[in-house]
Amino acid sequence: MKQTASRHRAVRKSLRLSQQELAERSGVSLGSIKRFESTGKISLESLLKSLQVLGRLEDFDLILQAREDLDEIEKLFSDKTRRS
């Protein structure tokens, strides 16, 4: 969590945004931004809002994308059930 917070801080600083500016633009409280960057703790909603302002929301979205074609995965399951 702290590594994620450190990366978040680095991205924010590279965009020359203060914590206050990020809070105002994202609608996330300044306290939440400060707490996140020091402890790594933040709500998912607040994290997503801040990532939107930092232009990194699409990067976060990659986490939930399937790594393989779903048809191939379904084929694996259907092959196993036929062998049983």
C-alpha positions, 0 to 999 in steps of 0.5 A, spaced: 500 500 500 505 504 501 508 503 494 502 505 491 501 511 495 509 513 493 507 512 486 501 516 486 505 522 490 510 521 484 505 522 479 501 528 482 508 531 483 510 530 476 504 533 474 505 539 479 499 538 483 499 540 490 495 535 495 490 541 496 489 542 488 488 534 487 483 534 493 479 540 490 479 537 483 477 530 485 472 532 490 476 528 495 478 531 502 485 534 503 485 529 509 484 523 505 489 525 500 494 526 505 493 520 509 493 516 503 500 519 501 503 517 508 499 511 510 497 508 503 490 507 506 484 510 502 477 508 500 476 505 493 472 511 491 477 516 493 482 513 489 478 512 483 477 520 483 484 522 484 486 517 479 481 520 474 484 527 475 491 524 474 489 521 468 491 514 470 484 511 471 485 507 464 491 504 467 487 502 473 482 499 469 487 494 466 487 490 473 480 488 472 481 486 464 481 478 462 488 476 461 486 471 456 480 470 451 474 468 455 472 463 449 479 459 451 477 459 458 470 456 457 473 451 452 478 449 458 472 448 462 468 444 457 474 440 455 474 438 463 467 436 464 467 432 457 473 427 460 469 426 467 
